[in-house]
Every structure is written in structure tokens, then in C-alpha cells.
Amino acid sequence: MTIVLSMRFMKPTGLCLTAIALAGLGGCSSPSGKSNYQIQETGSAPRSYRPLLVKNSCFVEAVHFCDFYLVRQVGGVEGWAKVLEWGSLQKDSTIRGGHAVTVYQLGNKLWVYDINNGFLSLSPPVDKKLDLTLVTPQIFKRYPGMNPTNVCYVDALPQFPEKNAPVYTLKAATTQELHDALEVAIELGRFRPVRVVEFIAPLDSYLRPCAATIFKYGDKICIYSPLAGTRALPAPQEGVDNLMVAQALVLSAYPDAKDVKWFQPAKATVIR
């Protein structure tokens, strides 16, 4: 799930960050990294699709499937796919534990791809695909413990990978968290600009190295963390190359994080 933050950029060196919880608290409903994506019905999604299989991946998984669908023209040149996200309204009126999936069209049928539950055909006709009151009931039925709120499609134009982007490899992973961040960077990087950051944060009562993936989606700059899910800020002009924005994103997920810096693939020597 994503949490959207608002940012006011100050020209010299300052940066004012205000967190606004719009759609949950960053985590999502795929904590184990495991998936039932193999479950398919005749005529459903492409059998060649490979999921990310990383922790707290619902939003990046939905983005990745959308990219795959559109770039491979799975639905033809007139294909249609959207990321659908929502938060879960708690009894204390807070919003957390949300989720994200991909809704897409294949022929004359609507489908949903969900990292937790695989592929499911939806009953509404394709000309009603924008009507969330018709599209969502079958999807929400799979999550009886949730009280969905802030339900919306996330709009984003297609993006393209950078020509001289850093080359990330799983051989550089020294921890499971870095492995997941690199996996997301490698796969999303096939379709859009990405960066990986590393930092130190107090977890489990002691400081330890952490990692996250920065990427742009629509008009937002996003951070994926295996432990905290996905969060977002309005995208700056520099896109993914603004370290100050990366630092703000890290602090939104890990308020006590220190030493936030770009991960340097060339320096990695440990092989998993």
C-alpha cells in the first residue's frame, strides 16, 4: 500500500516535509513474499509473467504487472490496465494495512491480478471498468477483515528505463532486505528510472543497515521498503536523482534513520 506525503521544496538548502496519511500506513497484505500467482483461469493473464516475490510488495507488484501488461501489449494496442489501491479504516479512524492490485482488460473480460490471490475474472462488463462500485466487490470479498477506504485507480503514463542507469545485481545483496530492494530495482528498472538507497536505522532494539528502492510512478516519487511497504511524495523535477527527496522518503518510513546515501553497485563484492 502507499502513503502519500506532501512536500514543499525550498530553493536553497531547506526542505519542509509534512506527512499526510491518505491511503494507509505503508504496509500491505503480502508480508511473507509468497504468492498464489500460479492460480489462473482460461484466457487470463500471461503465463510468462514472473512475480517479484518480495515482502510488502503489493504496490510495486501491481506497478510491475501494469508495466509488463502495457509494454508487452498483452491486451493489444488498445489494452487497458490500472493499479487499484485502498486503505483499511480502523475503529480508531486511522487508515492502515491497505493493499494494491492490478485491474486490467483482456478481450471482452475484466481481470484482477493480486499478489496474494492470483488472477480472478471480474463480472462487470468492460465498459464499466471505471465504476469502482461495480469492480471492487469481488476483490474486497477476498479481504473480509478490511474496511476499505480511499479506494482509487492510480493513473500513470508509461515510462522508459534510463540509458545510463546503475546496473543492479542480486549478487550485491548482503542481507535479505537489500536482496528485496535490489530485486524491485532490477525488475521495475526494466520499465522506469529507479535508484537504491542504503541507510542505518534502529530495528529490533539495535542499529542495522537497511535498504530501499526509489522509483517514479505517475506524478509521485515512491520508496519501496521490504519492512515498511511503499510511500510517496510529489515528484521533483530531478526525478529519482534528488538525494534530499530520497532522504525525506526514508525518514517518512524510518524516522530515526541515519546516513542515507545512494547504494553503489560497483562497490558490492559479496555474492549470495
C-alpha positions as CSV (number, residue, x, y, z in Angstrom):
1,M,0.0,0.0,0.0
2,T,1.1,3.6,-0.5
3,I,1.1,6.5,1.8
4,V,1.2,9.9,0.1
5,L,3.2,12.7,1.6
6,S,3.2,16.4,0.7
7,M,6.5,18.2,0.3
8,R,7.3,21.9,-0.1
9,F,10.7,22.4,-1.8
10,M,12.8,25.4,-0.7
11,K,15.3,26.6,-3.2
12,P,18.5,27.0,-1.1
13,T,19.1,24.0,1.2
14,G,16.0,23.6,3.2
15,L,13.2,21.1,2.8
16,C,9.9,21.0,4.7
17,L,8.2,17.7,4.9
18,T,4.6,17.2,6.1
19,A,3.2,13.6,6.2
20,I,-0.4,13.3,5.2
21,A,-1.9,9.8,5.6
22,L,-4.1,9.4,2.5
23,A,-4.2,5.7,2.0
24,G,-2.8,3.6,4.8
25,L,0.4,3.4,6.7
26,G,2.8,2.0,4.2
27,G,2.5,-1.7,4.9
28,C,0.4,-4.1,2.7
29,S,-1.2,-7.5,2.8
30,S,1.7,-9.6,1.4
31,P,4.0,-9.9,4.4
32,S,5.5,-13.3,3.5
33,G,6.6,-12.5,0.0
34,K,4.8,-15.7,-1.1
35,S,2.1,-15.7,-3.8
36,N,-0.6,-17.8,-5.4
37,Y,0.0,-16.2,-8.7
38,Q,0.0,-19.6,-10.4
39,I,-3.8,-19.8,-10.0
40,Q,-5.2,-19.0,-13.4
41,E,-8.4,-19.4,-15.4
42,T,-8.6,-20.0,-19.1
43,G,-7.9,-16.8,-21.0
44,S,-6.5,-15.0,-18.0
45,A,-3.2,-13.2,-17.6
46,P,0.1,-14.0,-19.4
47,R,1.5,-17.3,-18.2
48,S,5.0,-15.9,-18.7
49,Y,4.6,-13.2,-16.0
50,R,7.0,-13.7,-13.1
51,P,6.1,-12.0,-9.8
52,L,8.6,-10.2,-7.6
53,L,8.0,-12.4,-4.6
54,V,9.4,-9.9,-2.0
55,K,8.0,-8.7,1.3
56,N,5.3,-5.9,1.5
57,S,5.2,-5.8,-2.3
58,C,1.6,-5.2,-3.2
59,F,2.0,-1.8,-4.7
60,V,5.3,-2.5,-6.5
61,E,3.9,-5.8,-7.7
62,A,0.8,-4.0,-9.1
63,V,3.0,-1.4,-10.8
64,H,5.3,-4.2,-12.2
65,F,2.3,-6.1,-13.6
66,C,0.9,-2.9,-15.2
67,D,4.3,-2.2,-16.8
68,F,4.5,-5.8,-18.1
69,Y,1.0,-5.7,-19.5
70,L,1.4,-2.4,-21.3
71,V,4.9,-2.8,-22.7
72,R,4.2,-6.4,-23.9
73,Q,0.9,-5.2,-25.3
74,V,-0.8,-8.2,-23.5
75,G,-4.2,-6.6,-24.2
76,G,-3.3,-5.5,-27.7
77,V,-2.6,-1.9,-28.8
78,E,-5.8,-0.8,-27.2
79,G,-5.0,-2.6,-23.9
80,W,-6.1,-1.1,-20.5
81,A,-4.6,-1.7,-17.1
82,K,-4.7,0.3,-13.8
83,V,-3.3,0.0,-10.3
84,L,-6.1,-0.1,-7.8
85,E,-5.3,0.8,-4.2
86,W,-7.2,1.2,-1.0
87,G,-6.6,1.7,2.7
88,S,-8.2,-0.1,5.6
89,L,-10.2,2.1,8.0
90,Q,-9.6,1.1,11.7
91,K,-12.0,1.5,14.6
92,D,-10.0,4.5,15.9
93,S,-10.5,6.2,12.5
94,T,-6.9,5.7,11.4
95,I,-6.1,4.2,8.0
96,R,-3.5,1.4,7.7
97,G,-2.9,-2.0,6.3
98,G,-4.1,-1.2,2.8
99,H,-3.5,-3.1,-0.4
100,A,-3.0,-2.7,-4.1
101,V,-3.8,-4.9,-7.1
102,T,-3.9,-4.5,-10.9
103,V,-7.2,-4.4,-12.8
104,Y,-6.9,-5.0,-16.5
105,Q,-8.8,-5.8,-19.6
106,L,-8.3,-8.9,-21.8
107,G,-10.6,-9.3,-24.7
108,N,-14.1,-8.6,-23.5
109,K,-13.4,-9.5,-19.9
110,L,-12.1,-7.6,-16.9
111,W,-9.5,-9.3,-14.6
112,V,-7.7,-8.6,-11.4
113,Y,-4.1,-9.6,-10.6
114,D,-3.4,-9.8,-6.8
115,I,0.0,-10.9,-5.5
116,N,-1.8,-12.7,-2.6
117,N,-4.6,-14.4,-4.6
118,G,-3.5,-14.7,-8.2
119,F,-5.8,-14.0,-11.1
120,L,-9.6,-13.6,-11.0
121,S,-12.1,-12.7,-13.7
122,L,-14.5,-9.9,-12.7
123,S,-18.2,-9.9,-13.6
124,P,-18.7,-6.2,-14.6
125,P,-18.6,-5.6,-18.4
126,V,-15.5,-3.8,-19.8
127,D,-17.4,-0.6,-20.4
128,K,-18.0,-0.3,-16.6
129,K,-14.3,-0.7,-15.8
130,L,-14.1,2.8,-14.3
131,D,-17.1,2.2,-12.0
132,L,-15.4,1.1,-8.7
133,T,-18.7,0.3,-7.1
134,L,-19.1,-2.5,-9.6
135,V,-15.4,-3.5,-10.0
136,T,-14.4,-3.8,-6.3
137,P,-16.9,-6.1,-4.6
138,Q,-15.3,-9.3,-5.8
139,I,-11.9,-8.0,-5.0
140,F,-12.8,-6.9,-1.5
141,K,-14.6,-10.2,-0.8
142,R,-11.1,-11.8,-0.6
143,Y,-10.3,-9.4,2.4
144,P,-13.1,-9.8,4.8
145,G,-11.1,-8.3,7.7
146,M,-10.7,-5.0,5.9
147,N,-12.9,-1.9,5.9
148,P,-11.8,-0.4,2.5
149,T,-11.5,3.4,2.2
150,N,-9.8,5.9,-0.1
151,V,-10.4,3.4,-3.0
152,C,-8.9,4.7,-6.3
153,Y,-7.2,3.9,-9.5
154,V,-3.6,5.3,-9.7
155,D,-3.0,7.0,-13.0
156,A,0.4,7.0,-14.6
157,L,1.7,7.4,-18.1
158,P,4.2,4.8,-19.4
159,Q,7.8,5.4,-18.5
160,F,11.1,4.2,-20.0
161,P,14.3,2.8,-18.5
162,E,17.3,5.1,-18.3
163,K,20.1,4.7,-20.9
164,N,22.9,5.1,-18.4
165,A,21.2,3.8,-15.2
166,P,23.1,2.0,-12.4
167,V,23.3,-1.7,-13.1
168,Y,22.0,-3.6,-10.1
169,T,22.5,-7.3,-9.5
170,L,21.3,-9.7,-6.8
171,K,25.0,-10.7,-6.3
172,A,25.4,-7.5,-4.4
173,A,22.9,-8.5,-1.7
174,T,24.4,-8.9,1.7
175,T,21.1,-9.0,3.6
176,Q,17.5,-10.2,2.7
177,E,16.3,-6.6,2.9
178,L,18.9,-5.5,0.3
179,H,18.1,-8.5,-1.8
180,D,14.4,-7.5,-1.9
181,A,15.2,-3.8,-2.7
182,L,17.6,-4.9,-5.5
183,E,15.0,-7.3,-6.9
184,V,12.5,-4.5,-7.1
185,A,15.0,-2.1,-8.6
186,I,16.1,-4.7,-11.3
187,E,12.5,-5.5,-12.3
188,L,11.0,-2.0,-12.2
189,G,14.1,-0.7,-13.8
190,R,13.2,-2.6,-17.0
191,F,10.4,-0.1,-17.4
192,R,11.2,3.1,-15.5
193,P,14.0,5.0,-13.7
194,V,15.0,3.6,-10.3
195,R,17.6,4.1,-7.6
196,V,18.5,2.1,-4.4
197,V,19.4,3.8,-1.2
198,E,21.1,2.4,1.9
199,F,20.9,3.7,5.4
200,I,21.2,2.9,9.1
201,A,18.0,2.5,11.2
202,P,17.2,1.3,14.7
203,L,15.3,-2.0,14.3
204,D,14.8,-4.7,16.9
205,S,16.4,-2.6,19.5
206,Y,19.7,-2.1,17.7
207,L,21.1,-0.2,14.7
208,R,21.5,-2.1,11.5
209,P,21.9,-1.5,7.8
210,C,18.8,-1.1,5.7
211,A,17.9,-0.6,2.0
212,A,15.0,0.7,-0.1
213,T,14.2,1.3,-3.8
214,I,13.3,4.8,-5.1
215,F,11.2,5.0,-8.3
216,K,8.8,7.4,-10.1
217,Y,5.2,6.5,-10.7
218,G,2.8,9.0,-12.2
219,D,3.3,12.3,-10.5
220,K,4.8,10.7,-7.4
221,I,8.2,9.7,-6.4
222,C,8.0,6.5,-4.4
223,I,10.1,4.5,-1.9
224,Y,9.7,0.7,-1.5
225,S,11.0,-0.8,1.7
226,P,10.7,-4.5,2.4
227,L,9.8,-3.7,6.0
228,A,7.6,-0.6,5.5
229,G,5.9,-1.1,2.2
230,T,5.6,1.8,-0.3
231,R,5.4,5.6,0.4
232,A,5.2,8.5,-2.0
233,L,5.9,12.3,-2.4
234,P,5.1,14.7,-5.3
235,A,7.8,14.1,-7.8
236,P,10.5,16.8,-8.0
237,Q,11.9,18.0,-11.3
238,E,15.0,15.9,-10.8
239,G,13.0,12.7,-10.6
240,V,14.8,9.8,-8.9
241,D,18.1,11.7,-8.7
242,N,17.3,14.0,-5.8
243,L,19.0,12.7,-2.7
244,M,17.3,15.2,-0.5
245,V,13.9,13.7,-1.6
246,A,15.3,10.2,-1.1
247,Q,16.3,11.2,2.5
248,A,12.8,12.6,3.2
249,L,11.2,9.4,1.9
250,V,13.4,7.2,4.1
251,L,12.6,9.4,7.1
252,S,8.9,9.0,6.5
253,A,9.3,5.3,6.9
254,Y,12.1,5.3,9.4
255,P,12.0,8.5,11.5
256,D,15.3,7.7,13.2
257,A,17.3,6.7,10.1
258,K,20.8,8.0,9.6
259,D,23.4,8.1,6.9
260,V,21.0,7.9,4.0
261,K,23.0,7.5,0.7
262,W,22.8,6.1,-2.7
263,F,23.7,2.4,-3.0
264,Q,26.8,2.0,-5.2
265,P,26.5,-1.3,-7.2
266,A,30.2,-1.1,-8.3
267,K,31.3,-1.4,-4.6
268,A,29.5,-4.6,-3.9
269,T,31.6,-7.7,-3.8
270,V,29.6,-10.2,-1.7
271,I,27.9,-12.9,-3.7
272,R,24.8,-14.6,-2.3
